Amino acid sequence: VYATMRNLSKKEPLEEAAGHRLGKTLEIKQLDVCDEQSIKTCVNSIPDRRIDVLGNNAGMGLIGPIECQTIDEMKTVMDTNFFGLVRLLKEILPDMKRRKSGHIVIISSVMGIQG
């Protein structure tokens, strides 16, 4: 199992939760869904690029009225929440299709039903 995160300096809580599994059945890797090279580097570091299950939960949001948000802030949200997933899918789907095997789980946010 590979767990990924944008900022590896924040991995300590995950390492603590993993306990004895860390390094045996769980490996933590760096991956920024907003950076195509980061995605390629991470996927290429996995033996045979074999990803059987992708669980995507990368996401962020803004709090407050839309008129208080800048366009750049909204673009950052879309870049992470939508285009980040698209980048991941473009990198791993060809391998899944070639193998005719794989599952994708996309985890959204409760904020999607608020508005």
Steps between C-alpha positions, in 0.01 A plus 500: 500500500628842407376810676588826332508857615607833358716597797701217657596721793144441626520119491558443872131446594466247218818322608368479856165366381674243278705364788679174422353489148717793390768371267347151490159534338482880486734744330455877499588683178499863390237593242353840417188467284563851367840402358512260204868421556431412864229258387725340236789467745279335761328260259832408336645417844239225548611158371359444150290818555242255638222685676213264570286747693519878488331667795494872429409736781713803414289806544467844643235765534429861574281630780289810466288672239611457140527875454770502769715246314752596236506336160852375575376331820219334305744389229717337767198305629411382149863415423515274806148356515426450130815524291704317765278195456514537121882502512501183713254322273694591186812348655356174638201414278708385201677245722171382653344466155802310367475255792117497480506535875469772762258700708465872564334643810440875505424648839327835497413740778185576693562860396371401156144488635523837670449811298 
